[in-house]
């Protein structure tokens, strides 16, 4: 009897490994800067609508934008977001895509 691959189990294992290697995040209260003005609600809503439209029309470009934005921030917590976007972008060979991405960043 042939063994069927279960990509969800692979993803679950991968995400658990990534989560265990991440540092514990700082409390949200430490990240808030009360001196900065919040982004206007209309502007944020417009950006969300643009992202939704992009995700519906060109999924690959949307995932590329997510990867670029997460990588630009430089926060270690965004490693999981990058890896998840790479998984969604390359569901058939996500392990190779993740390895190649991080090799190119070294």
N, CA, C and O atoms as a printed pandas DataFrame, in Angstrom:
     atom_number atom_name residue_name chain_id  residue_number  x_coord  y_coord  z_coord
0              1         N          UNK        A               1    0.845   -1.176    0.000
1              2        CA          UNK        A               1    0.000    0.000    0.000
2              3         C          UNK        A               1    0.894    1.244    0.000
3              4         O          UNK        A               1    1.824    1.350    0.799
4              5         N          UNK        A               2    0.605    2.171   -0.894
5              6        CA          UNK        A               2    1.452    3.359   -0.984
6              7         C          UNK        A               2    1.119    4.342    0.139
7              8         O          UNK        A               2   -0.008    4.437    0.625
8              9         N          UNK        A               3    2.137    5.039    0.504
9             10        CA          UNK        A               3    1.963    6.021    1.581
10            11         C          UNK        A               3    1.679    7.383    0.952
11            12         O          UNK        A               3    2.420    7.839    0.082
12            13         N          UNK        A               4    0.609    8.022    1.395
13            14        CA          UNK        A               4    0.232    9.334    0.862
14            15         C          UNK        A               4    0.838   10.417    1.732
15            16         O          UNK        A               4    0.827   10.341    2.961
16            17         N          UNK        A               5    1.371   11.435    1.055
17            18        CA          UNK        A               5    1.928   12.571    1.792
18            19         C          UNK        A               5    0.794   13.433    2.325
19            20         O          UNK        A               5   -0.241   13.596    1.678
20            21         N          UNK        A               6    1.001   13.967    3.484
21            22        CA          UNK        A               6    0.035   14.879    4.076
22            23         C          UNK        A               6    0.737   16.221    4.272
23            24         O          UNK        A               6    1.452   16.407    5.257
24            25         N          UNK        A               7    0.538   17.164    3.335
25            26        CA          UNK        A               7    1.231   18.449    3.448
26            27         C          UNK        A               7    0.849   19.230    4.699
27            28         O          UNK        A               7    1.642   20.035    5.187
28            29         N          UNK        A               8   -0.351   19.005    5.224
29            30        CA          UNK        A               8   -0.743   19.720    6.441
30            31         C          UNK        A               8    0.076   19.254    7.637
31            32         O          UNK        A               8    0.417   20.055    8.507
32            33         N          UNK        A               9    0.394   17.963    7.686
33            34        CA          UNK        A               9    1.246   17.476    8.772
34            35         C          UNK        A               9    2.650   18.044    8.628
35            36         O          UNK        A               9    3.282   18.420    9.615
36            37         N          UNK        A              10    3.139   18.103    7.378
37            38        CA          UNK        A              10    4.453   18.691    7.139
38            39         C          UNK        A              10    4.475   20.156    7.552
39            40         O          UNK        A              10    5.429   20.614    8.180
40            41         N          UNK        A              11    3.418   20.894    7.197
41            42        CA          UNK        A              11    3.344   22.305    7.566
42            43         C          UNK        A              11    3.270   22.461    9.077
43            44         O          UNK        A              11    3.935   23.325    9.650
44            45         N          UNK        A              12    2.463   21.629    9.723
45            46        CA          UNK        A              12    2.335   21.696   11.175
46            47         C          UNK        A              12    3.681   21.452   11.842
47            48         O          UNK        A              12    4.058   22.179   12.761
48            49         N          UNK        A              13    4.407   20.437   11.389
49            50        CA          UNK        A              13    5.723   20.146   11.953
50            51         C          UNK        A              13    6.678   21.308   11.723
51            52         O          UNK        A              13    7.405   21.715   12.629
52            53         N          UNK        A              14    6.671   21.839   10.507
53            54        CA          UNK        A              14    7.548   22.954   10.171
54            55         C          UNK        A              14    7.239   24.174   11.036
55            56         O          UNK        A              14    8.150   24.800   11.577
56            57         N          UNK        A              15    5.951   24.513   11.165
57            58        CA          UNK        A              15    5.571   25.684   11.955
58            59         C          UNK        A              15    5.893   25.497   13.433
59            60         O          UNK        A              15    6.270   26.455   14.107
60            61         N          UNK        A              16    5.748   24.278   13.944
61            62        CA          UNK        A              16    6.113   24.023   15.341
62            63         C          UNK        A              16    7.613   24.209   15.552
63            64         O          UNK        A              16    8.039   24.770   16.561
64            65         N          UNK        A              17    8.419   23.731   14.585
65            66        CA          UNK        A              17    9.864   23.895   14.696
66            67         C          UNK        A              17   10.240   25.371   14.674
67            68         O          UNK        A              17   11.090   25.818   15.444
68            69         N          UNK        A              18    9.589   26.129   13.773
69            70        CA          UNK        A              18    9.875   27.556   13.688
70            71         C          UNK        A              18    9.447   28.274   14.963
71            72         O          UNK        A              18   10.166   29.139   15.463
72            73         N          UNK        A              19    8.283   27.919   15.485
73            74        CA          UNK        A              19    7.777   28.573   16.693
74            75         C          UNK        A              19    8.681   28.303   17.882
75            76         O          UNK        A              19    8.859   29.171   18.737
76            77         N          UNK        A              20    9.252   27.113   17.945
77            78        CA          UNK        A              20   10.107   26.794   19.086
78            79         C          UNK        A              20   11.426   27.551   19.026
79            80         O          UNK        A              20   12.087   27.737   20.048
80            81         N          UNK        A              21   11.815   27.993   17.813
81            82        CA          UNK        A              21   13.089   28.702   17.701
82            83         C          UNK        A              21   12.931   30.213   17.852
83            84         O          UNK        A              21   13.925   30.933   17.937
84            85         N          UNK        A              22   11.698   30.695   17.884
85            86        CA          UNK        A              22   11.474   32.133   18.012
86            87         C          UNK        A              22   11.559   32.558   19.470
87            88         O          UNK        A              22   11.240   31.789   20.377
88            89         N          UNK        A              23   11.985   33.773   19.674
89            90        CA          UNK        A              23   12.044   34.322   21.030
90            91         C          UNK        A              23   10.638   34.695   21.480
91            92         O          UNK        A              23    9.751   34.921   20.657
92            93         N          UNK        A              24   10.451   34.755   22.764
93            94        CA          UNK        A              24    9.165   35.172   23.302
94            95         C          UNK        A              24    8.978   36.653   22.986
95            96         O          UNK        A              24    9.846   37.466   23.304
96            97         N          UNK        A              25    7.853   37.012   22.361
97            98        CA          UNK        A              25    7.650   38.406   21.987
98            99         C          UNK        A              25    7.460   39.304   23.206
99           100         O          UNK        A              25    6.988   38.864   24.255
100          101         N          UNK        A              26    7.836   40.561   23.045
101          102        CA          UNK        A              26    7.629   41.542   24.102
102          103         C          UNK        A              26    6.136   41.816   24.233
103          104         O          UNK        A              26    5.392   41.655   23.266
104          105         N          UNK        A              27    5.697   42.223   25.400
105          106        CA          UNK        A              27    4.278   42.581   25.545
106          107         C          UNK        A              27    3.925   43.728   24.606
107          108         O          UNK        A              27    4.757   44.587   24.314
108          109         N          UNK        A              28    2.697   43.731   24.146
109          110        CA          UNK        A              28    2.239   44.746   23.209
110          111         C          UNK        A              28    2.415   46.150   23.765
111          112         O          UNK        A              28    2.686   47.085   23.011
112          113         N          UNK        A              29    2.265   46.306   25.065
113          114        CA          UNK        A              29    2.382   47.631   25.673
114          115         C          UNK        A              29    3.774   48.225   25.464
115          116         O          UNK        A              29    3.921   49.447   25.429
116          117         N          UNK        A              30    4.794   47.381   25.325
117          118        CA          UNK        A              30    6.143   47.880   25.086
118          119         C          UNK        A              30    6.332   48.337   23.646
119          120         O          UNK        A              30    7.202   49.160   23.363
120          121         N          UNK        A              31    5.517   47.803   22.732
121          122        CA          UNK        A              31    5.629   48.171   21.321
122          123         C          UNK        A              31    4.868   49.450   20.989
123          124         O          UNK        A              31    5.175   50.113   19.998
124          125         N          UNK        A              32    3.891   49.797   21.797
125          126        CA          UNK        A              32    3.075   50.969   21.516
126          127         C          UNK        A              32    3.846   52.239   21.815
127          128         O          UNK        A              32    4.499   52.364   22.851
128          129         N          UNK        A              33    3.757   53.162   20.901
129          130        CA          UNK        A              33    4.390   54.460   21.086
130          131         C          UNK        A              33    3.270   55.497   21.133
131          132         O          UNK        A              33    2.681   55.833   20.106
132          133         N          UNK        A              34    2.988   55.989   22.306
133          134        CA          UNK        A              34    1.869   56.915   22.457
134          135         C          UNK        A              34    2.167   58.274   21.844
135          136         O          UNK        A              34    1.243   59.065   21.656
136          137         N          UNK        A              35    3.415   58.576   21.526
137          138        CA          UNK        A              35    3.764   59.857   20.922
138          139         C          UNK        A              35    3.439   59.925   19.446
139          140         O          UNK        A              35    3.365   61.019   18.886
140          141         N          UNK        A              36    3.245   58.799   18.805
141          142        CA          UNK        A              36    2.943   58.780   17.375
142          143         C          UNK        A              36    1.443   58.849   17.150
143          144         O          UNK        A              36    0.654   58.289   17.912
144          145         N          UNK        A              37    1.069   59.546   16.090
145          146        CA          UNK        A              37   -0.346   59.580   15.719
146          147         C          UNK        A              37   -0.676   58.295   14.963
147          148         O          UNK        A              37    0.131   57.808   14.171
148          149         N          UNK        A              38   -1.837   57.764   15.207
149          150        CA          UNK        A              38   -2.260   56.538   14.523
150          151         C          UNK        A              38   -2.553   56.848   13.067
151          152         O          UNK        A              38   -2.903   57.974   12.714
152          153         N          UNK        A              39   -2.402   55.821   12.220
153          154        CA          UNK        A              39   -2.705   55.988   10.805
154          155         C          UNK        A              39   -4.206   56.241   10.655
155          156         O          UNK        A              39   -5.016   55.574   11.298
156          157         N          UNK        A              40   -4.571   57.191    9.820
157          158        CA          UNK        A              40   -6.003   57.460    9.646
158          159         C          UNK        A              40   -6.750   56.200    9.225
159          160         O          UNK        A              40   -6.257   55.411    8.419
160          161         N          UNK        A              41   -7.936   56.024    9.776
161          162        CA          UNK        A              41   -8.711   54.802    9.525
162          163         C          UNK        A              41   -9.009   54.627    8.042
163          164         O          UNK        A              41   -8.962   53.505    7.537
164          165         N          UNK        A              42   -9.309   55.695    7.346
165          166        CA          UNK        A              42   -9.613   55.611    5.916
166          167         C          UNK        A              42   -8.421   55.119    5.114
167          168         O          UNK        A              42   -8.577   54.332    4.180
168          169         N          UNK        A              43   -7.240   55.578    5.475
169          170        CA          UNK        A              43   -6.014   55.167    4.789
170          171         C          UNK        A              43   -5.737   53.677    5.011
171          172         O          UNK        A              43   -5.396   52.956    4.073
172          173         N          UNK        A              44   -5.884   53.229    6.243
173          174        CA          UNK        A              44   -5.658   51.826    6.563
174          175         C          UNK        A              44   -6.685   50.950    5.855
175          176         O          UNK        A              44   -6.342   49.892    5.328
176          177         N          UNK        A              45   -7.928   51.382    5.844
177          178        CA          UNK        A              45   -8.983   50.612    5.175
178          179         C          UNK        A              45   -8.717   50.535    3.682
179          180         O          UNK        A              45   -8.944   49.496    3.063
180          181         N          UNK        A              46   -8.240   51.617    3.105
181          182        CA          UNK        A              46   -7.917   51.624    1.681
182          183         C          UNK        A              46   -6.807   50.625    1.373
183          184         O          UNK        A              46   -6.866   49.907    0.374
184          185         N          UNK        A              47   -5.801   50.584    2.232
185          186        CA          UNK        A              47   -4.701   49.645    2.045
186          187         C          UNK        A              47   -5.199   48.206    2.149
187          188         O          UNK        A              47   -4.793   47.349    1.363
188          189         N          UNK        A              48   -6.068   47.942    3.106
189          190        CA          UNK        A              48   -6.632   46.597    3.265
190          191         C          UNK        A              48   -7.415   46.212    2.008
191          192         O          UNK        A              48   -7.289   45.089    1.518
192          193         N          UNK        A              49   -8.212   47.126    1.491
193          194        CA          UNK        A              49   -8.995   46.846    0.284
194          195         C          UNK        A              49   -8.075   46.565   -0.909
195          196         O          UNK        A              49   -8.357   45.675   -1.712
196          197         N          UNK        A              50   -6.982   47.315   -1.027
197          198        CA          UNK        A              50   -6.029   47.084   -2.114
198          199         C          UNK        A              50   -5.388   45.711   -1.991
199          200         O          UNK        A              50   -5.209   45.014   -2.989
200          201         N          UNK        A              51   -5.040   45.318   -0.761
201          202        CA          UNK        A              51   -4.439   44.000   -0.554
202          203         C          UNK        A              51   -5.429   42.881   -0.864
203          204         O          UNK        A              51   -5.059   41.864   -1.451
204          205         N          UNK        A              52   -6.675   43.069   -0.472
205          206        CA          UNK        A              52   -7.699   42.064   -0.787
206          207         C          UNK        A              52   -7.856   41.926   -2.295
207          208         O          UNK        A              52   -7.914   40.814   -2.819
208          209         N          UNK        A              53   -7.924   43.050   -2.988
209          210        CA          UNK        A              53   -8.058   43.026   -4.451
210          211         C          UNK        A              53   -6.858   42.343   -5.101
211          212         O          UNK        A              53   -7.019   41.556   -6.033
212          213         N          UNK        A              54   -5.653   42.644   -4.610
213          214        CA          UNK        A              54   -4.451   42.017   -5.146
214          215         C          UNK        A              54   -4.452   40.517   -4.881
215          216         O          UNK        A              54   -4.077   39.736   -5.756
216          217         N          UNK        A              55   -4.864   40.108   -3.698
217          218        CA          UNK        A              55   -4.916   38.684   -3.365
218          219         C          UNK        A              55   -5.901   37.948   -4.262
219          220         O          UNK        A              55   -5.676   36.791   -4.616
220          221         N          UNK        A              56   -6.984   38.609   -4.627
221          222        CA          UNK        A              56   -7.989   37.978   -5.482
222          223         C          UNK        A              56   -7.568   37.935   -6.938
223          224         O          UNK        A              56   -7.935   37.004   -7.654
224          225         N          UNK        A              57   -6.802   38.925   -7.396
225          226        CA          UNK        A              57   -6.443   38.993   -8.816
226          227         C          UNK        A              57   -5.097   38.352   -9.123
227          228         O          UNK        A              57   -4.951   37.700  -10.157
228          229         N          UNK        A              58   -4.112   38.522   -8.249
229          230        CA          UNK        A              58   -2.777   37.977   -8.500
230          231         C          UNK        A              58   -2.181   37.478   -7.189
231          232         O          UNK        A              58   -1.471   38.203   -6.493
232          233         N          UNK        A              59   -2.484   36.239   -6.872
233          234        CA          UNK        A              59   -2.088   35.650   -5.587
234          235         C          UNK        A              59   -0.565   35.634   -5.413
235          236         O          UNK        A              59   -0.063   35.910   -4.323
236          237         N          UNK        A              60    0.169   35.313   -6.482
237          238        CA          UNK        A              60    1.626   35.246   -6.397
238          239         C          UNK        A              60    2.223   36.614   -6.055
239          240         O          UNK        A              60    3.123   36.717   -5.220
240          241         N          UNK        A              61    1.720   37.644   -6.700
241          242        CA          UNK        A              61    2.219   38.995   -6.423
242          243         C          UNK        A              61    1.864   39.410   -4.991
243          244         O          UNK        A              61    2.660   40.067   -4.320
244          245         N          UNK        A              62    0.685   39.032   -4.530
245          246        CA          UNK        A              62    0.280   39.319   -3.157
246          247         C          UNK        A              62    1.240   38.654   -2.169
247          248         O          UNK        A              62    1.691   39.291   -1.217
248          249         N          UNK        A              63    1.553   37.374   -2.391
249          250        CA          UNK        A              63    2.460   36.662   -1.486
250          251         C          UNK        A              63    3.865   37.252   -1.553
251          252         O          UNK        A              63    4.558   37.318   -0.538
252          253         N          UNK        A              64    4.291   37.681   -2.744
253          254        CA          UNK        A              64    5.589   38.356   -2.866
254          255         C          UNK        A              64    5.608   39.639   -2.042
255          256         O          UNK        A              64    6.610   39.953   -1.400
256          257         N          UNK        A              65    4.501   40.379   -2.061
257          258        CA          UNK        A              65    4.416   41.622   -1.286
258          259         C          UNK        A              65    4.480   41.335    0.210
259          260         O          UNK        A              65    5.126   42.068    0.958
260          261         N          UNK        A              66    3.814   40.275    0.645
261          262        CA          UNK        A              66    3.852   39.890    2.059
262          263         C          UNK        A              66    5.282   39.536    2.461
263          264         O          UNK        A              66    5.757   39.952    3.517
264          265         N          UNK        A              67    5.959   38.770    1.619
265          266        CA          UNK        A              67    7.342   38.365    1.914
266          267         C          UNK        A              67    8.250   39.583    1.972
267          268         O          UNK        A              67    9.055   39.715    2.894
268          269         N          UNK        A              68    8.126   40.484    0.983
269          270        CA          UNK        A              68    8.988   41.680    0.964
270          271         C          UNK        A              68    8.738   42.563    2.183
271          272         O          UNK        A              68    9.685   43.072    2.783
272          273         N          UNK        A              69    7.482   42.747    2.550
273          274        CA          UNK        A              69    7.156   43.602    3.704
274          275         C          UNK        A              69    7.681   42.992    4.992
275          276         O          UNK        A              69    8.235   43.702    5.831
276          277         N          UNK        A              70    7.518   41.693    5.160
277          278        CA          UNK        A              70    7.995   41.035    6.374
278          279         C          UNK        A              70    9.517   41.049    6.441
279          280         O          UNK        A              70   10.090   41.242    7.513
280          281         N          UNK        A              71   10.167   40.848    5.313
281          282        CA          UNK        A              71   11.631   40.839    5.286
282          283         C          UNK        A              71   12.191   42.241    5.547
283          284         O          UNK        A              71   13.231   42.387    6.190
284          285         N          UNK        A              72   11.513   43.252    5.056
285          286        CA          UNK        A              72   11.991   44.629    5.222
286          287         C          UNK        A              72   11.965   45.072    6.675
287          288         O          UNK        A              72   12.767   45.912    7.085
288          289         N          UNK        A              73   11.051   44.515    7.452
289          290        CA          UNK        A              73   10.943   44.938    8.846
290          291         C          UNK        A              73   12.125   44.445    9.673
291          292         O          UNK        A              73   12.531   45.097   10.636
292          293         N          UNK        A              74   12.672   43.298    9.297
293          294        CA          UNK        A              74   13.827   42.765   10.017
294          295         C          UNK        A              74   13.516   42.168   11.376
295          296         O          UNK        A              74   14.434   41.812   12.114
296          297         N          UNK        A              75   12.250   42.053   11.719
297          298        CA          UNK        A              75   11.883   41.488   13.013
298          299         C          UNK        A              75   11.965   39.962   12.963
299          300         O          UNK        A              75   11.494   39.352   12.003
300          301         N          UNK        A              76   12.551   39.345   13.975
301          302        CA          UNK        A              76   12.656   37.880   13.963
302          303         C          UNK        A              76   11.299   37.188   13.974
303          304         O          UNK        A              76   11.179   36.064   13.487
304          305         N          UNK        A              77   10.279   37.838   14.520
305          306        CA          UNK        A              77    8.944   37.236   14.544
306          307         C          UNK        A              77    8.370   37.059   13.148
307          308         O          UNK        A              77    7.483   36.229   12.945
308          309         N          UNK        A              78    8.866   37.832   12.178
309          310        CA          UNK        A              78    8.329   37.761   10.826
310          311         C          UNK        A              78    8.872   36.579   10.035
311          312         O          UNK        A              78    8.442   36.340    8.906
312          313         N          UNK        A              79    9.813   35.836   10.616
313          314        CA          UNK        A              79   10.329   34.638    9.963
314          315         C          UNK        A              79    9.196   33.657    9.705
315          316         O          UNK        A              79    9.127   33.058    8.632
316          317         N          UNK        A              80    8.329   33.492   10.653
317          318        CA          UNK        A              80    7.204   32.573   10.506
318          319         C          UNK        A              80    6.258   33.048    9.402
319          320         O          UNK        A              80    5.740   32.236    8.635
320          321         N          UNK        A              81    6.035   34.345    9.323
321          322        CA          UNK        A              81    5.174   34.894    8.275
322          323         C          UNK        A              81    5.791   34.653    6.896
323          324         O          UNK        A              81    5.091   34.269    5.959
324          325         N          UNK        A              82    7.088   34.877    6.774
325          326        CA          UNK        A              82    7.781   34.641    5.506
326          327         C          UNK        A              82    7.692   33.174    5.120
327          328         O          UNK        A              82    7.376   32.852    3.975
328          329         N          UNK        A              83    7.965   32.288    6.060
329          330        CA          UNK        A              83    7.925   30.855    5.768
330          331         C          UNK        A              83    6.517   30.400    5.382
331          332         O          UNK        A              83    6.358   29.556    4.500
332          333         N          UNK        A              84    5.510   30.949    6.028
333          334        CA          UNK        A              84    4.127   30.593    5.697
334          335         C          UNK        A              84    3.769   31.084    4.299
335          336         O          UNK        A              84    3.128   30.358    3.539
336          337         N          UNK        A              85    4.172   32.304    3.948
337          338        CA          UNK        A              85    3.905   32.827    2.605
338          339         C          UNK        A              85    4.626   31.989    1.554
339          340         O          UNK        A              85    4.075   31.731    0.483
340          341         N          UNK        A              86    5.846   31.564    1.849
341          342        CA          UNK        A              86    6.570   30.698    0.913
342          343         C          UNK        A              86    5.863   29.357    0.760
343          344         O          UNK        A              86    5.813   28.805   -0.339
344          345         N          UNK        A              87    5.322   28.834    1.847
345          346        CA          UNK        A              87    4.564   27.583    1.782
346          347         C          UNK        A              87    3.336   27.752    0.885
347          348         O          UNK        A              87    3.043   26.888    0.058
348          349         N          UNK        A              88    2.633   28.849    1.049
349          350        CA          UNK        A              88    1.441   29.090    0.243
350          351         C          UNK        A              88    1.782   29.342   -1.221
351          352         O          UNK        A              88    1.011   28.994   -2.115
352          353         N          UNK        A              89    2.932   29.944   -1.456
353          354        CA          UNK        A              89    3.350   30.251   -2.820
354          355         C          UNK        A              89    3.842   28.998   -3.555
355          356         O          UNK        A              89    3.645   28.873   -4.764
356          357         N          UNK        A              90    4.474   28.080   -2.839
357          358        CA          UNK        A              90    5.045   26.864   -3.431
358          359         C          UNK        A              90    4.541   25.629   -2.683
359          360         O          UNK        A              90    5.321   24.980   -1.985
360          361         N          UNK        A              91    3.256   25.288   -2.812
361          362        CA          UNK        A              91    2.735   24.181   -2.003
362          363         C          UNK        A              91    3.340   22.819   -2.347
363          364         O          UNK        A              91    3.391   21.938   -1.489
364          365         N          UNK        A              92    3.795   22.633   -3.578
365          366        CA          UNK        A              92    4.332   21.331   -3.972
366          367         C          UNK        A              92    5.767   21.111   -3.515
367          368         O          UNK        A              92    6.153   19.981   -3.216
368          369         N          UNK        A              93    6.556   22.166   -3.457
369          370        CA          UNK        A              93    7.954   22.026   -3.031
370          371         C          UNK        A              93    8.338   23.148   -2.068
371          372         O          UNK        A              93    9.333   23.845   -2.266
372          373         N          UNK        A              94    7.530   23.306   -1.025
373          374        CA          UNK        A              94    7.726   24.417   -0.095
374          375         C          UNK        A              94    9.023   24.305    0.692
375          376         O          UNK        A              94    9.634   25.322    1.022
376          377         N          UNK        A              95    9.454   23.078    0.997
377          378        CA          UNK        A              95   10.692   22.928    1.768
378          379         C          UNK        A              95   11.869   23.486    0.979
379          380         O          UNK        A              95   12.711   24.202    1.521
380          381         N          UNK        A              96   11.916   23.154   -0.298
381          382        CA          UNK        A              96   12.997   23.650   -1.152
382          383         C          UNK        A              96   12.914   25.173   -1.299
383          384         O          UNK        A              96   13.937   25.858   -1.290
384          385         N          UNK        A              97   11.698   25.693   -1.433
385          386        CA          UNK        A              97   11.520   27.142   -1.572
386          387         C          UNK        A              97   12.000   27.875   -0.324
387          388         O          UNK        A              97   12.654   28.913   -0.426
388          389         N          UNK        A              98   11.679   27.340    0.854
389          390        CA          UNK        A              98   12.103   27.962    2.112
390          391         C          UNK        A              98   13.620   27.908    2.236
391          392         O          UNK        A              98   14.255   28.901    2.593
392          393         N          UNK        A              99   14.198   26.750    1.942
393          394        CA          UNK        A              99   15.659   26.614    2.020
394          395         C          UNK        A              99   16.347   27.569    1.059
395          396         O          UNK        A              99   17.308   28.240    1.435
396          397         N          UNK        A             100   15.866   27.639   -0.178
397          398        CA          UNK        A             100   16.481   28.531   -1.172
398          399         C          UNK        A             100   16.339   30.002   -0.771
399          400         O          UNK        A             100   17.267   30.791   -0.951
400          401         N          UNK        A             101   15.190   30.359   -0.234
401          402        CA          UNK        A             101   14.989   31.755    0.195
402          403         C          UNK        A             101   16.005   32.145    1.264
403          404         O          UNK        A             101   16.661   33.182    1.156
404          405         N          UNK        A             102   16.135   31.310    2.298
405          406        CA          UNK        A             102   17.010   31.664    3.407
406          407         C          UNK        A             102   18.480   31.529    3.011
407          408         O          UNK        A             102   19.321   32.245    3.555
408          409         N          UNK        A             103   18.814   30.631    2.081
409          410        CA          UNK        A             103   20.192   30.557    1.575
410          411         C          UNK        A             103   20.552   31.849    0.852
411          412         O          UNK        A             103   21.668   32.352    0.987
412          413         N          UNK        A             104   19.599   32.387    0.081
413          414        CA          UNK        A             104   19.874   33.614   -0.669
414          415         C          UNK        A             104   20.025   34.819    0.261
415          416         O          UNK        A             104   20.639   35.816   -0.118
416          417         N          UNK        A             105   19.475   34.740    1.466
417          418        CA          UNK        A             105   19.573   35.846    2.431
418          419         C          UNK        A             105   20.861   35.787    3.242
419          420         O          UNK        A             105   21.227   36.762    3.899
420          421         N          UNK        A             106   21.543   34.661    3.202
421          422        CA          UNK        A             106   22.776   34.501    4.000
422          423         C          UNK        A             106   23.941   35.198    3.352
423          424         O          UNK        A             106   25.051   35.167    3.883
